[in-house]
Amino acid sequence: RAGSKRSGEPLAQLLSAEVRGLTVLGRLDEAMTLAEAAVAAAEASGIPAWNAMAYSALGGTFARSDPGRALVALRRARTAARLGGIKSSEGLAARSLGRLESLYGDPLAGLGYFDDSIDLFHQSGQSVHVLVTLLGLAVVFEATGRAIPAAVLYGASSGNSFAIAFVPDLPAVDERLRSLLGNETFERLAREGAAMDLGEAVRYAREQIQLAREALVGAP
């Protein structure tokens, strides 16, 4: 039994990494097939870290084609990460859940996941992941009609080229925000965000999450 766990660890890790690579390359059919094998290997290992990794890979692969299935996988990834005390994996799963829930599931839950992700990354000093999460929140705010905080958060985070690379939607979001707000207003709001330090941007984001949650609760 112990031997099967040791043999399952590298297989689960290797398959999960390959699934992520295939997903990035757009080879989704191959990624979907391997994702199931990655989950099976991870579950056989009995190690929460590999379960979190494999379920996150599965969730990423199905995010566009089957959001419902992706949500189930990402919830399992978050549970495994919490069980293993793996804050970084928990934050990653929460961020992905925030986006998918907000756009395809329960928007109230989605905002809660974003709040959790921001807090986890900020408390653990993972500043780039904080910025990626703020950009993801900006994308969701733009998509759900909250253009002003979307523009501010865009400005607060888009100066980091590494963070931008994780959010491929940004050029389209930039264009839509400029069209909706006007170039002058968009630029002013983005400058307000850019002037914030990381702590200020985190406080602003969490305040805006709370306002958005209150608006959803109060909606008929």
C-alpha positions in Angstrom: 0.0 0.0 0.0 2.8 2.4 0.9 4.5 1.4 -2.3 1.5 2.3 -4.4 1.4 5.8 -2.8 5.1 6.4 -3.7 4.5 5.2 -7.3 1.4 7.3 -7.6 2.9 10.6 -6.5 5.2 11.2 -9.6 2.6 9.9 -12.0 -0.1 12.2 -10.6 2.3 15.2 -10.7 3.5 14.4 -14.2 0.0 13.8 -15.6 -1.4 17.0 -14.0 1.4 19.1 -15.4 0.9 17.6 -18.9 -2.9 18.3 -18.6 -2.1 22.0 -17.8 0.3 22.2 -20.7 -2.1 20.7 -23.2 -4.9 23.0 -22.0 -2.7 26.1 -22.5 -1.9 24.8 -26.0 -5.6 24.4 -26.8 -5.4 20.6 -27.2 -8.4 20.1 -25.0 -9.5 16.6 -26.2 -6.1 15.2 -25.2 -6.1 17.2 -22.0 -9.6 15.9 -21.0 -8.5 12.3 -21.5 -5.3 12.7 -19.5 -7.2 14.7 -16.8 -9.2 11.6 -15.8 -5.9 9.6 -15.5 -4.3 12.3 -13.4 -7.2 12.3 -11.0 -7.1 8.5 -10.7 -3.4 8.5 -10.0 -3.8 11.3 -7.4 -6.6 9.5 -5.6 -4.5 6.3 -5.6 -1.7 8.1 -3.9 -3.9 9.3 -1.1 -2.0 12.5 -0.8 -4.0 15.8 -0.6 -1.4 17.8 -2.5 -1.7 15.6 -5.6 -5.5 15.5 -5.3 -5.5 19.3 -5.3 -3.2 19.4 -8.3 -5.1 16.9 -10.3 -8.6 18.2 -9.6 -7.4 21.8 -10.4 -6.0 20.5 -13.7 -9.3 18.8 -14.4 -11.2 22.0 -13.6 -9.1 24.1 -15.8 -9.5 21.7 -18.7 -13.3 21.7 -18.5 -13.7 25.4 -17.6 -15.0 26.5 -21.0 -16.7 23.4 -22.3 -18.4 22.2 -19.2 -18.4 24.8 -16.4 -20.6 22.6 -14.1 -18.1 19.8 -14.2 -15.2 22.2 -13.7 -16.9 23.6 -10.6 -17.2 20.2 -9.1 -13.6 19.4 -9.7 -12.4 22.8 -8.4 -14.4 22.4 -5.2 -12.7 19.0 -4.7 -9.3 20.7 -5.3 -10.0 23.3 -2.7 -11.2 20.7 -0.2 -8.0 18.6 -0.8 -5.8 21.7 -0.4 -7.5 22.7 2.8 -7.1 19.1 4.1 -3.4 19.2 3.4 -2.9 22.8 4.7 -1.6 23.8 1.2 -2.4 27.5 1.2 -1.1 28.3 -2.3 -3.2 25.5 -3.9 -6.2 26.5 -1.9 -5.8 30.1 -3.1 -5.5 28.9 -6.7 -8.6 26.8 -6.5 -10.5 29.6 -4.8 -9.6 32.0 -7.5 -10.7 29.6 -10.3 -13.9 29.0 -8.4 -14.5 32.7 -8.0 -14.4 33.2 -11.7 -16.5 30.2 -12.7 -19.1 30.6 -10.0 -19.5 34.4 -10.7 -20.0 33.8 -14.4 -21.7 30.4 -14.6 -22.9 29.4 -11.1 -23.7 31.2 -7.9 -22.4 34.8 -8.2 -22.6 35.3 -4.4 -20.5 32.3 -3.8 -18.1 33.4 -6.5 -17.4 36.7 -4.7 -16.8 34.8 -1.5 -14.2 32.7 -3.3 -12.4 35.7 -4.7 -12.3 37.2 -1.2 -10.8 34.0 0.2 -8.3 33.8 -2.6 -7.1 37.4 -2.1 -6.8 36.9 1.7 -4.9 33.7 1.4 -2.4 35.1 -1.1 -2.0 38.4 0.7 -1.5 36.8 4.1 1.1 34.4 2.7 3.0 37.2 0.9 2.4 35.9 -2.6 2.1 39.4 -4.2 2.0 38.3 -7.8 -0.8 35.9 -7.1 -2.7 38.7 -5.3 -2.4 40.8 -8.5 -3.5 37.9 -10.7 -6.6 37.5 -8.5 -7.3 41.2 -8.6 -7.2 41.1 -12.4 -9.5 38.1 -12.4 -11.9 40.0 -10.2 -11.7 43.0 -12.6 -12.7 40.7 -15.4 -15.7 39.4 -13.5 -16.7 43.0 -12.4 -16.6 44.1 -16.0 -18.7 41.2 -17.1 -21.3 41.7 -14.3 -21.8 45.5 -14.8 -19.4 46.9 -12.2 -17.2 48.9 -14.6 -15.8 51.5 -12.1 -14.2 49.0 -9.7 -13.2 46.9 -12.7 -11.2 49.8 -14.1 -9.6 50.7 -10.7 -8.5 47.1 -10.2 -7.3 46.9 -13.7 -5.1 49.9 -13.0 -3.9 48.5 -9.7 -2.7 45.2 -11.2 -2.0 45.6 -14.9 1.5 47.1 -14.4 2.9 43.7 -13.6 3.6 41.9 -16.8 3.9 38.5 -15.1 0.4 38.8 -13.7 -1.0 40.0 -17.0 0.2 36.8 -18.6 -2.2 34.8 -16.5 -5.3 36.7 -17.6 -5.7 36.4 -21.4 -9.1 38.2 -21.3 -7.5 41.6 -20.4 -7.2 43.1 -23.9 -10.9 42.6 -24.6 -11.8 43.8 -21.1 -9.7 47.0 -21.6 -11.4 47.6 -24.9 -14.9 47.2 -23.4 -14.2 49.3 -20.4 -12.9 52.1 -22.6 -16.0 51.9 -24.8 -18.3 51.9 -21.8 -16.6 54.6 -19.6 -14.9 56.6 -22.2 -11.1 56.8 -22.6 -10.7 59.8 -20.2 -12.7 58.2 -17.4 -11.1 54.8 -17.8 -7.6 56.3 -17.7 -8.4 58.3 -14.6 -9.8 55.3 -12.8 -6.9 53.1 -13.9 -4.5 55.8 -12.6 -6.3 55.8 -9.2 -5.7 52.0 -9.1 -2.1 52.3 -10.2 -1.4 54.8 -7.3 -2.5 52.2 -4.7 0.1 50.1 -2.9 -0.7 46.4 -2.6 -2.4 46.7 0.8 -4.6 49.5 -0.4 -5.5 47.6 -3.6 -6.4 44.5 -1.4 -8.6 46.7 0.9 -10.3 48.3 -2.1 -11.0 44.9 -3.7 -12.4 43.4 -0.6 -14.6 46.5 0.0 -15.9 46.2 -3.5 -16.6 42.5 -3.1 -18.6 43.3 0.0 -20.6 46.0 -1.8 -21.3 43.6 -4.7 -22.4 40.9 -2.3 -24.7 43.3 -0.5 -26.2 44.3 -3.9 -26.8 40.7 -4.8 -28.5 39.9 -1.5 -30.7 43.0 -1.8 -31.7 42.3 -5.4 -35.2 41.1 -6.0 
